[in-house]
Amino acid sequence: MSNISIYLSSEKEKALDDLIEYYSKRSVLKSLNRSALIDHLIEQEAQRIEIEQMVEDAVYIDENDLGWSEEELSCQAIDAEVSG
C-alpha cells in the first residue's frame, strides 16, 4: 500500500471529519479513520462509474437494436422453463 499526502483547507478537513462522524454512526463502517473513509469513498465512486458505464452500454445496445430478437427471447424463455 502506498502513502499519499493531501492538503486540505480547514473547511475541507472539517467536512472530512464530519463525514467520518456520520459514517461511524452507521453500522456498516464502525471503525473509521480518514484513510478508511477515503478508501471507502474511492470504492463507492469506482462502483458508481462502473454502473454508469453499464447503463450507457445498455442504452447503446437498445438504441442500436443490438439486443436479442423476439424469437431469441422466446427461445431463451423456453430453455429456462425446460431446464427448470
ChimeraX attribute file (.defattr): number of C-alpha atoms within 10 A of each C-alpha:
attribute: neighborCount
match mode: 1-to-1
recipient: residues
	/A:1	3
	/A:2	3
	/A:3	5
	/A:4	6
	/A:5	5
	/A:6	4
	/A:7	7
	/A:8	11
	/A:9	8
	/A:10	9
	/A:11	9
	/A:12	11
	/A:13	13
	/A:14	12
	/A:15	13
	/A:16	17
	/A:17	15
	/A:18	12
	/A:19	16
	/A:20	20
	/A:21	14
	/A:22	11
	/A:23	17
	/A:24	16
	/A:25	13
	/A:26	9
	/A:27	8
	/A:28	9
	/A:29	15
	/A:30	12
	/A:31	12
	/A:32	17
	/A:33	17
	/A:34	13
	/A:35	11
	/A:36	13
	/A:37	19
	/A:38	14
	/A:39	11
	/A:40	14
	/A:41	12
	/A:42	12
	/A:43	12
	/A:44	12
	/A:45	11
	/A:46	12
	/A:47	12
	/A:48	12
	/A:49	12
	/A:50	12
	/A:51	12
	/A:52	12
	/A:53	12
	/A:54	12
	/A:55	12
	/A:56	12
	/A:57	12
	/A:58	14
	/A:59	12
	/A:60	13
	/A:61	13
	/A:62	12
	/A:63	10
	/A:64	9
	/A:65	10
	/A:66	10
	/A:67	13
	/A:68	12
	/A:69	10
	/A:70	9
	/A:71	9
	/A:72	11
	/A:73	12
	/A:74	12
	/A:75	12
	/A:76	13
	/A:77	11
	/A:78	12
	/A:79	11
	/A:80	10
	/A:81	9
	/A:82	8
	/A:83	6
	/A:84	6
